[in-house]
Amino acid sequence: MQYEEAVRYISSLRRFGMKPGLDRMRRILSNLGHPEEGLWFYHVAGTNGKGSVCAMLAAMLKALGYRTGLYTSPGLGGFNGRVVIDGLPIPEPSFADHVEAVRRASSPSDPPTEFEVLTAVALLAFRSAGVERVVWETGLGGRLDATNVVVPRVTAITNVSYDHVEILGPTLVDIAREKAGIVKPGVPVVTACADGAYRVIGRTAAERGSRLVRVGRDVQFTPTSSSFWLRGAYRGLFRDAPCVRLGLRGEHQAQNAAVSLAMVELGEGRLSEANWERALKALEGVRWPLRCEVFRVRGRLAVIDGAHNEEGARALARTLRRLGKALGASGWHMVFGAFADKDVRGMLAQMLPLARDVLVLRSPHPRGADPESLAEAAREIRPDLSIRVMPSVEAAVQEALEHPEPIVIWGNLYMAELARNTIIALGAEEWQ
């Protein structure tokens, strides 16, 4: 099987949609000889922040000298970009070989989903490459997520907010219960959840005899715009870390960093002073595409962020307010696209107070929302704004660049990635 053939095969599975459950995944792994066995997993779930936590974890574990695998969803640069070893996507020929193996291990009468194939491919790739640590991000939920076929050394649930309610349930308690499904008996769990969601996770951890570490209580942090102070306050395991610099922008990244540091200390035990310093230093160099990336292109700033739910939009708005104030900008030219099943009005309510005008478009994905409906929702919130529908991501980016003020391109990750590629092709450079 060639890479292009592997991509066509995986893409063909989208017609089956989502099929929650673990039985099919377990049968595939059994037919593959259980590639998950013997791997050391850090399993991360949550509504927002799990991708950033995973990026930080992978950077720290690599800095500690481990051959590190990272599995995320979605990944940048195609399907094989979701499966990364020591910072590099697995080669296309290897990816295709693993896809062929998974296809042969699957039942034609009960075909796997796209996500199940990619999850099995990641496990094959990590086993064959001799990976020593695996950073393992859930796709959706936790309890019935295809990634939940492994036994990790540490789990984390970053936070819980409203997203995928049609699948995970209508309340935060329902969503928390699904995400808490990754908690395994005797395996420690780190969480930054609050209130009702925290109580659900706490009960689950108690029932399964799992040590529970709560960020904000057992691990405390004080954020600034680009660094944070960490205070360990739990049985002497977690240590203090003053003025830790972060490569990822936004005060919310301090909480994500605290989660990732707690996971490392639980998973690896108390580190030597030299290794602790290596782990902290690694956080400074972390970059995670589509998470509040800032570029300079044609003399203006462009922020790109895959904020695709209300809480993500709220965090992005906080960062834009500070950045806009520092730039002396009176508002942002916005480019926006979303999936049809998202709370578009909740997202726009967070961001539109910062807008000068808005360009909306259809996300380049079958689930992309009709841009006319996006425009209608935006006009209901800000009838004073100029809100226009654009035919494509490329056209929206070119139009936004006609104005001298800063630009923010946000919403669905597929749209944000295409916009990122577009501005990079126009000569954009990362802005520090």
C-alpha positions in Angstrom: 0.0 0.0 0.0 1.3 3.5 -0.9 0.7 6.5 1.2 -1.9 8.0 -1.2 -3.8 4.7 -1.1 -3.6 4.6 2.7 -5.1 8.1 2.8 -7.9 7.1 0.4 -8.7 4.1 2.5 -8.9 6.0 5.8 -10.9 8.8 4.2 -13.4 6.3 2.9 -14.2 5.3 6.4 -15.7 8.6 7.2 -19.0 7.4 5.7 -19.4 5.2 8.8 -19.3 8.2 11.1 -18.6 7.8 14.8 -19.2 4.3 16.3 -18.5 4.6 20.1 -17.4 1.4 21.8 -14.2 -0.5 22.5 -15.0 -4.1 21.3 -14.0 -3.5 17.7 -10.8 -1.8 18.7 -9.9 -4.6 21.0 -10.5 -7.2 18.3 -8.2 -5.3 15.9 -5.4 -5.0 18.5 -5.7 -8.7 19.3 -5.3 -9.5 15.6 -2.2 -7.3 15.6 -0.6 -9.0 18.5 -1.5 -6.3 21.1 1.0 -3.6 20.1 -0.2 -1.5 23.1 1.2 -4.0 25.6 4.5 -2.9 27.2 4.2 0.8 26.2 4.3 3.5 28.9 1.3 5.8 28.4 0.4 9.3 29.6 -3.3 9.4 28.8 -4.9 12.9 28.5 -8.6 13.8 28.2 -10.5 17.1 28.6 -12.6 19.5 26.7 -9.9 22.1 26.2 -6.2 22.2 26.7 -5.4 18.5 26.2 -3.5 19.2 23.0 -1.3 21.8 24.7 -0.8 19.5 27.7 0.3 16.7 25.4 2.7 19.0 23.5 4.3 20.0 26.9 4.5 16.4 28.1 6.1 15.3 24.9 8.7 18.1 25.1 9.6 17.4 28.7 9.8 13.6 28.3 12.1 14.0 25.2 14.2 16.4 27.2 14.5 13.8 29.9 16.1 11.5 27.3 13.2 9.2 26.4 12.3 8.2 22.9 8.8 9.8 22.9 5.7 9.1 20.9 2.9 11.6 20.6 -0.6 10.8 19.3 -3.0 13.7 18.9 -6.2 14.5 17.0 -6.3 16.2 14.7 -2.6 16.6 13.7 -1.0 19.2 11.4 0.1 18.1 8.0 -2.1 15.1 7.2 -2.9 11.8 8.8 0.7 10.8 9.5 1.1 14.2 11.3 -1.0 12.8 14.1 1.7 10.2 14.9 4.9 11.8 16.0 8.1 10.3 17.3 10.7 12.6 18.9 9.1 15.6 17.3 8.9 14.2 13.7 5.8 12.7 11.9 6.3 9.0 11.1 7.5 8.6 7.5 4.8 8.1 4.8 6.0 4.6 3.8 5.9 3.4 7.4 2.4 5.0 7.8 1.1 3.2 4.8 2.6 -0.2 5.9 0.8 0.2 9.3 -2.5 1.2 7.7 -2.3 -2.0 5.5 -1.7 -4.1 8.6 -4.7 -2.5 10.4 -6.9 -3.0 7.3 -6.0 -6.7 7.2 -6.7 -7.0 11.0 -10.1 -5.5 10.6 -13.4 -7.2 9.9 -15.1 -6.3 6.6 -18.5 -7.0 8.2 -17.7 -4.5 11.0 -15.3 -1.9 9.5 -13.3 0.4 11.8 -13.7 4.1 11.9 -11.2 6.6 10.7 -10.1 7.3 14.3 -9.8 3.7 15.2 -7.5 3.0 12.2 -5.3 6.0 13.2 -5.2 4.9 16.8 -4.1 1.4 15.9 -1.5 2.8 13.4 0.0 4.9 16.2 0.4 1.9 18.5 2.0 -0.1 15.7 4.4 2.8 14.9 5.4 3.3 18.6 6.0 -0.4 19.1 8.1 -0.8 16.0 10.1 2.3 16.7 11.0 1.3 20.3 9.2 4.3 21.8 9.8 4.5 25.6 7.1 7.0 26.5 3.8 7.6 24.8 1.7 10.8 25.2 -1.8 9.7 24.3 -4.6 12.2 23.6 -8.2 11.1 23.6 -10.3 11.9 20.6 -13.8 12.5 22.0 -14.9 11.8 25.6 -13.0 9.0 27.2 -15.0 6.1 28.4 -15.8 4.8 24.8 -13.0 6.5 23.0 -10.8 4.3 20.9 -7.7 5.4 22.9 -9.2 3.9 26.1 -7.8 0.4 25.3 -4.5 1.1 27.1 -3.4 1.0 30.7 -1.5 4.2 31.4 0.9 5.1 34.1 -0.8 8.5 34.6 -4.1 10.0 33.4 -5.3 13.6 33.2 -8.6 15.3 32.6 -7.7 18.9 31.9 -11.1 20.4 32.3 -14.7 19.9 31.4 -17.0 22.3 29.5 -19.8 22.1 27.0 -18.8 20.4 23.7 -20.1 17.4 21.8 -23.2 17.4 24.0 -25.1 15.4 21.4 -22.7 12.5 22.1 -21.4 13.0 25.7 -24.6 14.3 27.3 -26.3 17.6 27.9 -24.8 18.6 31.3 -21.3 19.1 32.6 -21.8 16.1 35.0 -22.7 13.9 32.0 -19.6 15.1 30.1 -17.4 14.6 33.2 -18.7 11.1 33.7 -17.7 10.2 30.1 -14.3 11.7 30.4 -13.7 10.1 33.8 -14.0 6.8 31.9 -10.2 6.9 31.2 -9.4 6.6 35.0 -8.0 3.1 35.6 -7.9 1.2 38.9 -4.8 2.3 40.9 -3.6 4.7 38.2 -3.1 8.3 39.4 -5.2 11.1 37.8 -4.5 14.8 37.5 -7.3 17.3 36.9 -7.9 21.0 36.8 -11.7 20.5 36.7 -13.9 22.6 38.9 -17.1 22.1 41.0 -19.5 19.5 39.7 -17.1 18.0 37.1 -14.5 17.7 39.8 -16.8 15.9 42.1 -17.6 13.3 39.4 -13.9 12.7 38.8 -13.2 12.6 42.5 -15.9 9.9 43.0 -14.5 7.9 40.1 -11.0 8.1 41.4 -12.1 7.0 44.9 -14.1 4.1 43.5 -11.1 2.9 41.5 -8.5 3.4 44.2 -6.7 6.0 42.1 -4.7 8.8 43.6 -6.2 12.2 42.7 -4.2 15.3 42.2 -6.1 18.6 41.8 -4.4 21.5 40.1 -5.3 24.6 42.0 -5.1 22.7 45.3 -2.4 20.1 45.4 -0.4 22.0 42.7 -0.9 25.7 42.7 0.1 28.2 40.1 0.2 32.0 39.4 0.2 32.9 35.8 1.6 35.9 33.9 1.4 36.6 30.2 4.4 34.4 29.3 5.4 32.6 32.5 4.1 31.2 35.8 5.0 30.4 39.3 4.4 26.8 40.4 3.9 25.8 44.0 3.8 22.1 44.9 1.7 21.5 48.0 1.1 17.7 48.1 3.0 15.3 50.3 6.4 16.6 49.2 6.3 15.1 45.7 5.5 18.2 43.8 8.2 20.9 44.1 8.1 24.7 43.6 9.2 26.3 40.3 9.6 30.0 40.3 9.1 32.0 37.0 8.8 29.2 34.5 8.7 30.6 31.0 6.3 29.1 28.5 6.5 28.9 24.8 2.7 28.8 24.4 0.8 32.1 24.7 -2.0 32.9 27.0 -2.5 32.8 30.7 -4.6 29.6 30.4 -1.4 27.8 29.4 -0.1 28.1 33.0 -2.8 25.7 34.1 -2.0 23.3 31.2 1.7 23.5 32.2 0.8 22.7 35.8 -1.2 19.7 34.7 1.7 18.4 32.6 4.3 18.9 35.3 2.2 17.1 37.8 1.8 14.2 35.4 5.6 14.0 34.8 6.3 13.9 38.5 3.7 11.2 39.1 4.8 9.2 36.1 8.6 9.4 36.6 8.9 9.9 40.3 10.8 12.6 42.0 13.3 13.9 39.4 16.9 14.8 40.0 17.5 18.5 40.2 19.2 18.4 36.8 16.3 16.6 35.2 13.8 18.9 36.8 15.6 21.8 35.3 15.6 20.1 31.9 11.9 19.6 32.1 11.2 23.2 33.0 13.5 24.4 30.2 11.7 22.3 27.7 8.4 24.2 28.4 10.0 27.4 27.1 10.6 25.8 23.6 7.1 24.3 23.2 5.3 25.3 20.0 1.9 23.9 19.2 0.4 24.9 15.8 -3.0 26.5 15.8 -2.9 27.4 19.5 -2.7 31.2 19.6 0.1 31.3 17.0 1.1 34.9 16.0 2.6 35.6 12.7 3.8 38.8 10.9 2.7 38.9 7.3 2.8 41.9 4.9 3.5 44.2 7.8 0.6 43.2 10.0 0.0 40.7 12.8 -2.1 37.6 12.2 -3.2 35.4 15.1 -4.4 31.8 14.3 -6.2 29.8 16.9 -8.3 26.6 16.7 -10.8 27.8 19.4 -13.8 25.6 18.5 -16.1 25.9 21.5 -17.2 28.6 23.9 -14.6 28.0 26.5 -11.8 28.0 23.9 -13.2 31.3 22.5 -13.3 32.8 26.0 -9.6 32.0 26.5 -8.6 33.4 23.1 -10.6 36.6 23.8 -8.7 37.1 27.0 -5.4 36.8 25.2 -6.5 39.1 22.3 -7.5 41.8 24.8 -4.0 41.9 26.3 -2.3 41.6 22.9 -4.5 44.3 21.4 -3.9 46.6 24.2 -0.1 46.1 23.9 -0.4 46.8 20.1 -2.6 49.8 20.6 -5.2 48.2 18.3 -8.8 49.3 18.5 -10.2 46.0 17.2 -9.5 42.8 15.2 -10.4 41.8 11.7 -11.8 38.3 12.1 -11.9 35.3 9.9 -14.2 32.6 11.3 -15.4 29.1 10.3 -16.9 26.4 12.5 -18.5 22.9 12.4 -22.3 22.8 12.2 -22.7 20.9 15.5 -20.9 23.6 17.6 -22.4 26.2 19.8 -21.6 29.0 17.3 -23.5 31.7 19.2 -21.7 30.9 22.4 -18.4 31.2 20.6 -19.2 34.4 18.8 -20.6 36.0 22.0 -17.1 35.7 23.5 -15.2 37.0 20.4 -17.4 39.6 18.6 -16.9 42.4 21.2 -13.3 42.5 20.0 -14.2 42.6 16.2 -13.9 45.5 13.7 -15.4 43.3 11.0 -16.0 39.6 10.3 -15.4 37.4 7.3 -17.2 34.0 7.6 -16.7 30.9 5.5 -17.4 27.2 5.3 -14.9 25.1 7.0 -13.3 22.7 4.4 -14.8 19.6 6.0 -18.0 17.7 5.5 -19.2 18.9 8.9 -18.5 22.6 8.1 -21.4 25.0 9.0 -23.2 26.9 6.3 -21.5 30.4 6.2 -24.8 32.1 5.8 -26.0 30.7 9.1 -22.7 31.9 10.7 -23.2 35.3 9.3 -26.8 35.4 10.6 -25.7 34.4 14.1 -23.0 37.1 14.1 -25.4 39.8 13.0 -27.8 38.9 15.8 -25.0 39.6 18.3 -23.3 42.6 16.6 -25.7 44.2 14.1 -23.3 47.2 13.8 -20.5 45.1 12.3 -19.7 44.5 8.7 -20.1 40.8 8.3 -19.5 39.1 4.9 -19.5 35.6 3.6 -16.4 34.6 1.7 -16.1 31.8 -0.9 -12.9 30.2 0.5 -10.2 30.4 3.2 -7.7 31.8 0.7 -10.1 34.6 -0.3 -10.9 35.5 3.3 -7.2 35.7 4.2 -6.4 37.8 1.1 -9.3 40.1 2.0 -8.3 40.5 5.6 -4.7 41.4 4.6 -6.1 44.4 2.8 -6.5 46.2 6.1 -3.7 47.5 8.3 -5.1 46.4 11.6 -4.3 43.0 13.2 -6.1 39.9 12.1 -7.4 36.9 14.0 -8.3 33.7 12.2 -10.1 31.3 14.5 -12.6 28.5 14.8 -12.5 25.0 13.3 -9.0 23.4 13.2 -9.3 22.3 9.6 -10.1 25.8 8.5 -7.3 27.3 10.8 -4.7 24.9 9.3 -5.6 25.8 5.8 -5.4 29.5 6.7 -2.0 28.9 8.4 -0.7 27.3 5.2 -2.0 30.2 3.2 -0.3 32.9 5.2 3.0 30.9 5.4 2.9 30.7 1.5 2.6 34.5 1.5 5.8 34.8 3.5 4.5 34.9 7.1 7.1 34.7 9.9 6.5 33.8 13.5 6.2 36.9 15.7 7.9 36.8 19.1 
